[in-house]
Amino acid sequence: MPRSAAWSLPRLRQDLDELVQHLRGLIPLLRQADTGLDYTRLYRDLRNWLTPDNGRVLRAWGLKYTDPGPEGTAQDAPSDEPVVRPFWAVFDPQAATAGAHLAALRSGVGRQAGTVPAIWPFYRTRIGSQLRNRGALTRDLLAEHAALTVFGVHQQGRDTTVHTPGLSPGSACRLLLVRDAGVDRTAIERRLGALLTSLDTGELAQHLRGLVPLLRRARIGLDYDGLRQALRRWDDPQRPDEQSRIRSRWDRDFHMESTPQRS
């Protein structure tokens, strides 16, 4: 799909008639760019649009839009690390588009990864061609989506980046007690405790989104690379001990005598 069609994508809706209407509007752009379509695949996708596979169809479109490489060129086993730097690592709070980009990220709160067209341009996760074609919901994509939505809430209204390498949620809560005299220690400990006892990635992301407004007000950042990795591994059945290790590390960070440097 040509990049000239990018701003048509966020307008996709659940209604099949409206979807077809937008597709008709897209066709002239494809024709102008001398770009074809797989109409057999399009027929199958339209047939599945009003079924429970709707999210998978939309995610497959998004993944192929963000990583439209030739078939078979990507590794089918996704890596824990993105191929390129994630969005939060290159985000410029002073850019004219910063506000719109953050609003797009926040639009994904509570939505399934890959099903919000406004966020498609911000994904950097490496996904193999076969998984991409199927619209697979991988742990890597889930983690990046969750981290992006938390970042969108955290960065809102800030004129400097909140991505602070080395600053874990435990360290950030410890620093919050030092900086904000109005913060109740018991309340912060209770909030951190809820975060540390999250059962899965979704609950962890939810508690993080509840924490970051407090951090934003105190001008405290988070290490979003580390956060993405934690979200990726939190409830991974292939790493049954990882949640305990992350939880212990964040808890130690909170109870350290020394405090991290100001972000």
Secondary structure, DSSP 8 states (H G I E B T S, - for coil): --GGGGGGGGG--S-HHHHHHHHHHHHHHHHHTT----HHHHHHHHHHTTSTTHHHHHHHHHHHHHS---TT-S-SS--SS-SS--HHHH--TTSTTHHHHHHHHHTTTTS-TT--GGGGGG------HHHHHHT---HHHHHHHHHHHHHHHHHTT-SS--B-TT--HHHHHHHHHHH-TTS-HHHHHHHHHHHHT-SSHHHHHHHHHHHHHHHHHTT--B-HHHHHHHHHHTT-TT-TTHHHHHHHHHHHHHH-SS-----
